[in-house]
């Protein structure tokens, strides 16, 4: 079975939502989603990887077609025993008050995460928190340590675009609002510094 999803002209997170809905409607088969921007294409590819599904992307003119294959035997089962702690960072500062102090505290917070016995499964960066994952950030080395030890680093693509830093991402992957919400809903514990 093949389902076609036309998500051209749609912005984040609509292409992801449309594609997930189409995938839920089939037990096995292929969903081909058409989008007209790079971020949506990357988000669809990331979603397929996270779901353990194979995919192929083709480009024709300004349109990307992401072909996702769903087979019964390659659908991963959920690992219910794994702790799922999500850290949500929505600012490049921690707390209220002096900006300089807030930045020092945030750097210290991210460093301290690297020293914990139990690392977070995911760190979400959005709004001005997106600045912490781009070149020039004092926290890149600590975030690399976390990523190398299995922590997923996700930064909001809309936020990177808004601040004009989309080409400066230095760690982790670009994410979208659907994934940001989904990660928090599925989390056993959410930490907001």
N, C-alpha and C positions, 0 to 999 in steps of 0.2 A: 504494500500500500504506500502511496506517495501523497503527501499533503503539501500544498503550496501556501506560503504565507507572504503576502505583500506588505512589507513594513516600510516601504519607501516613504520618505517625508515624515516619518514618526521619530520622535525624540525619546531618549532614555527616560524611563525603562520600558516603554511600550513594545519595542521589538522583542525583548526578552520575554515579557508577559505573553505576547501573542504566540511565540515559539513554544514556550512551556505548555501553554494550553493545547496547542496542536499535538505535542508529544504525549500529553496525558490521554488524548483521544484515541491513540493507537497502541496496540500491544507490541507490534513489530512493524517496521517499515522505515520510511524516509520522510523527513520534513525539510523542505527547501524554503529558506527565508531570504527574501530580497530586501536589502537595505542600501541606502545611498550615502552612508558616511562611515569613515574608518573606525570611529569609536564603537558604533553599533556592531560592526563586523567583528571587532576584537572582543566585545562583550559576549556575542553569540558563541565565538570559538571558546572563550573561557568557560562559559556555561556548559558547553558540550564536554570539555575536559573534566570539569568538576562532577558531571553526571556519569563519567566513565563511558561516554559515547564517542564513536568515531565521527569525524566530520571532514569535509572537503570544501574549500572556498575557491570560487572562480570570480573573476572581475570582467565585466563587459561595459566599456565606457565608464560611467559614473556609478554603476550598480554592482554591488557585491552579492553573490548568491552563496549562502552557506547551507550546504547539504549535510544534514545530521542523520545518521543511521541509528535506529533503535532496534536492538535484537534482544530477545529474552535472556540469552545466556550472558550478555555483557552488561546487564543492569546490576550495579553493586548493591549489596545489602547494607543497611545502616549499621554502623558499629555503635551500639548503645552503651558500651562500657567506657568509651573514650570521653574524657572530660572536655567540655566545650566552653572555655572561657574566652569572651570577646572583650577587648579593650576598645573603647570608642573615644577618639581624640578629635574634638571639634574646634580646637583653637591651637595656635602656636604658643599660647601662654597657659599657665596653670593658675587658677584662682583669680581673684579680683585684687586690684591695687596697682602697684607700680609695674609698668610693662616690663622693664628690665628684670625685675625679680621674678615675674611670671614666666619669662623665657628661661631663666636659670632653673626654676623649679621643674618646668616641663622637661628640660634636658636631663635633670636628675631623675625624674620619674622614669623616663625611657631607659636610662642607664640601669636603674634599679630593677627594671623588668628582666634585664639580661642576667641578673644575679639570683633570680628566684628559682626554687627547686621545681616549681610547676610553671612552665611558660604558657602564655596565652595561645590559644589555637589560631586566633585571628586578631589583627589590629586594624581598625577602620579609621581612616583619616578623611575628614570632610571639613567644609568651610575653611577657615584660615589654618586648620590643622594640616591641610594639604601641603602647606609650605614646608612642613617637616620632612617630606619625602623627596624633595627636589634638590638639585645640586646647590651647594652652598649651605645646606642645613648642617648644624652642629651635631645632629642626631643620626646621620647616615651610617656611621660605623657601628653604633649600637643596634640600629635596625638591621644591618647586615648580619650581625651575630644572631639576632632573633630569627631572621629568615633562614639562616644556615642550620638552625636547630629546630626547624619545622613550623615556625610561626608564619602564617599567611599575612602578607602586608598588602592592604587594598586601599587605594586612594580614589576618591570621587572624581570622575572625569569631568563632570559639569563644573566642579570647583576649580580644577586645574585650568579649564578653559576660561572661566570667569576671571581668574587672577592673571591670565596670560602666561602661565608657566607649564602648559601641556607638553612642551618639548624638553622640559628640564627634569622630568621624573627620573630619579636615580636609584630607586629601590622599590621592589614590589611590582604590583600591576594596577592598571587603571580599572576602576570598578564603576558601578552604576547604582542608582537608588534602589532598584529591585533587590540587588544582592546585599546592599547595606541593611535594608529592612529584614530580608530573609535571614541573614547571619544573626541579627539580634533576636529575632523570634525563636530561632533554633538554639540559642545560647542557653547553657545552664546557669551561667553567671555573666553579668555585664559590669565592667568597671569603667567609670567615667572620671578621669582625674580633674 
